[in-house]
Amino acid sequence: MSRPVKRSLTLSGHRTSVSLEDEFWTAFRDIARARKQPINALAAQIDRDRGLEMGLASAIRLFVLKDLQHRLNSA
């Protein structure tokens, strides 16, 4: 697995960045593409749904994991 890389996002008009490994970033982009949703919109949704105790990068990693688990259980 690669080291985290800082990625820029725009959430509700505000620029921010998250540090994610290439593998998680690629999976996150693929999920957004499959949902026909801009990556910034999906990140904003995750940001709104996460608790205050969790950072955005961790929330995105868990979102990717849950998406994978859902697809595996549906197969």
C-alpha positions as CSV (number, residue, x, y, z in Angstrom):
1,M,0.0,0.0,0.0
2,S,1.2,3.5,-0.8
3,R,1.9,6.3,1.6
4,P,-0.9,8.9,1.9
5,V,-0.9,11.8,-0.6
6,K,-2.6,15.1,0.0
7,R,-5.6,15.6,-2.3
8,S,-7.5,18.8,-2.8
9,L,-11.3,18.8,-2.7
10,T,-14.0,21.5,-2.7
11,L,-16.8,21.0,-0.1
12,S,-19.7,23.4,-0.3
13,G,-17.6,26.0,-1.9
14,H,-14.7,25.6,0.5
15,R,-11.3,24.2,-0.5
16,T,-9.9,21.5,1.8
17,S,-7.5,18.6,1.5
18,V,-7.4,15.0,2.6
19,S,-4.4,12.6,2.8
20,L,-5.3,9.3,1.2
21,E,-3.3,6.4,-0.2
22,D,-3.5,6.0,-4.0
23,E,-5.6,2.8,-3.6
24,F,-8.3,4.5,-1.5
25,W,-8.3,7.6,-3.8
26,T,-8.7,5.4,-6.9
27,A,-11.5,3.4,-5.3
28,F,-13.2,6.6,-4.1
29,R,-13.0,8.1,-7.7
30,D,-14.4,4.8,-9.1
31,I,-17.3,4.9,-6.7
32,A,-18.2,8.5,-7.6
33,R,-17.9,7.6,-11.3
34,A,-20.2,4.6,-10.9
35,R,-22.7,6.7,-9.1
36,K,-22.4,9.4,-11.8
37,Q,-21.6,11.9,-9.1
38,P,-18.8,14.4,-9.0
39,I,-16.2,13.4,-6.5
40,N,-16.5,16.8,-4.7
41,A,-20.3,16.2,-4.2
42,L,-19.7,12.7,-2.8
43,A,-17.0,14.0,-0.5
44,A,-19.4,16.7,0.7
45,Q,-22.0,14.1,1.4
46,I,-19.5,12.0,3.4
47,D,-18.4,15.1,5.2
48,R,-22.0,15.9,6.2
49,D,-22.6,12.4,7.4
50,R,-19.5,11.9,9.5
51,G,-19.3,12.5,13.2
52,L,-17.2,15.3,14.7
53,E,-14.9,12.7,16.2
54,M,-13.8,11.4,12.8
55,G,-11.6,13.1,10.2
56,L,-12.7,13.3,6.6
57,A,-9.9,11.0,5.3
58,S,-11.0,8.3,7.8
59,A,-14.6,8.8,6.8
60,I,-13.7,8.4,3.1
61,R,-11.7,5.2,3.9
62,L,-14.6,3.7,5.8
63,F,-17.0,4.7,3.0
64,V,-14.9,2.9,0.5
65,L,-14.7,-0.2,2.7
66,K,-18.5,-0.2,3.3
67,D,-19.1,0.1,-0.4
68,L,-16.8,-2.9,-1.1
69,Q,-18.5,-4.9,1.7
70,H,-21.9,-4.1,0.3
71,R,-20.9,-5.2,-3.2
72,L,-19.4,-8.4,-1.9
73,N,-22.5,-9.2,0.1
74,S,-24.7,-8.5,-2.9
75,A,-22.8,-10.8,-5.2
